[in-house]
Amino acid sequence: MLSLSAFSQRIDTLWMVNGTRIVGELRSISVGIVQFKANGSAVLNIRRHNIRTLSAKVHDYKVETLAGEFYYGKVLPSENSGQVVMMGRDIP
């Protein structure tokens, strides 16, 4: 589960599997649902399988995987569909 505090408008990006790119603010990711506030729009609830990858580089995030591992850092896009890259450090 990834929980994020709301900040002022940021430039986070979602790349959808259909080729659409959505710019706005990543709000949360929890059990397959991504909450994303698109610029000039309401909060969208998007199923994870519809997202190719995402980028959230403005702030560092604490991320817990389903396996219970923790990571802290920037969320960067991956070349592999359905994945992201964490740029930062592991949390023991």
C-alpha positions as a Python dict, from the first residue, in 0.01 Angstrom:
ca = {
    (1, 'M'): (0, 0, 0),
    (2, 'L'): (126, 346, -89),
    (3, 'S'): (-23, 639, 101),
    (4, 'L'): (56, 995, 7),
    (5, 'S'): (-31, 1326, 167),
    (6, 'A'): (-204, 1582, -52),
    (7, 'F'): (28, 1859, -164),
    (8, 'S'): (-23, 2155, -394),
    (9, 'Q'): (-56, 2076, -763),
    (10, 'R'): (236, 1864, -881),
    (11, 'I'): (352, 1715, -1204),
    (12, 'D'): (313, 1342, -1160),
    (13, 'T'): (243, 1135, -1471),
    (14, 'L'): (50, 818, -1550),
    (15, 'W'): (107, 635, -1878),
    (16, 'M'): (-192, 418, -1960),
    (17, 'V'): (-179, 88, -2152),
    (18, 'N'): (-387, 250, -2430),
    (19, 'G'): (-118, 518, -2484),
    (20, 'T'): (-290, 803, -2298),
    (21, 'R'): (-73, 1018, -2070),
    (22, 'I'): (-237, 1183, -1767),
    (23, 'V'): (-62, 1463, -1574),
    (24, 'G'): (-159, 1565, -1223),
    (25, 'E'): (-109, 1450, -863),
    (26, 'L'): (-69, 1093, -741),
    (27, 'R'): (-292, 1062, -432),
    (28, 'S'): (-260, 694, -334),
    (29, 'I'): (-212, 337, -450),
    (30, 'S'): (-381, 61, -256),
    (31, 'V'): (-455, -299, -355),
    (32, 'G'): (-476, -239, -728),
    (33, 'I'): (-649, 102, -732),
    (34, 'V'): (-457, 422, -810),
    (35, 'Q'): (-613, 751, -699),
    (36, 'F'): (-492, 1031, -924),
    (37, 'K'): (-601, 1396, -935),
    (38, 'A'): (-571, 1495, -1299),
    (39, 'N'): (-496, 1863, -1360),
    (40, 'G'): (-830, 2043, -1398),
    (41, 'S'): (-1034, 1730, -1316),
    (42, 'A'): (-1179, 1533, -1028),
    (43, 'V'): (-993, 1253, -850),
    (44, 'L'): (-979, 946, -1074),
    (45, 'N'): (-984, 589, -939),
    (46, 'I'): (-792, 381, -1194),
    (47, 'R'): (-739, 6, -1182),
    (48, 'R'): (-370, -84, -1181),
    (49, 'H'): (-399, -315, -1483),
    (50, 'N'): (-495, -10, -1696),
    (51, 'I'): (-168, 170, -1611),
    (52, 'R'): (152, 92, -1803),
    (53, 'T'): (375, 285, -1559),
    (54, 'L'): (390, 610, -1360),
    (55, 'S'): (626, 881, -1244),
    (56, 'A'): (615, 1076, -916),
    (57, 'K'): (951, 1250, -874),
    (58, 'V'): (872, 1569, -683),
    (59, 'H'): (876, 1412, -336),
    (60, 'D'): (1012, 1098, -173),
    (61, 'Y'): (759, 828, -89),
    (62, 'K'): (757, 543, 161),
    (63, 'V'): (635, 232, -21),
    (64, 'E'): (536, -102, 130),
    (65, 'T'): (512, -397, -106),
    (66, 'L'): (260, -679, -66),
    (67, 'A'): (556, -888, 56),
    (68, 'G'): (608, -641, 346),
    (69, 'E'): (928, -482, 209),
    (70, 'F'): (972, -104, 252),
    (71, 'Y'): (1137, 142, 13),
    (72, 'Y'): (1183, 518, 36),
    (73, 'G'): (1246, 745, -260),
    (74, 'K'): (1120, 874, -592),
    (75, 'V'): (880, 671, -807),
    (76, 'L'): (1019, 652, -1161),
    (77, 'P'): (869, 500, -1476),
    (78, 'S'): (978, 155, -1589),
    (79, 'E'): (1024, 22, -1939),
    (80, 'N'): (833, -289, -1822),
    (81, 'S'): (456, -250, -1833),
    (82, 'G'): (292, -271, -1491),
    (83, 'Q'): (609, -179, -1302),
    (84, 'V'): (782, 126, -1153),
    (85, 'V'): (1140, 187, -1038),
    (86, 'M'): (1210, 317, -688),
    (87, 'M'): (1506, 555, -676),
    (88, 'G'): (1618, 585, -318),
    (89, 'R'): (1702, 345, -38),
    (90, 'D'): (1564, 34, 131),
    (91, 'I'): (1424, 81, 479),
    (92, 'P'): (1534, -191, 723),
}
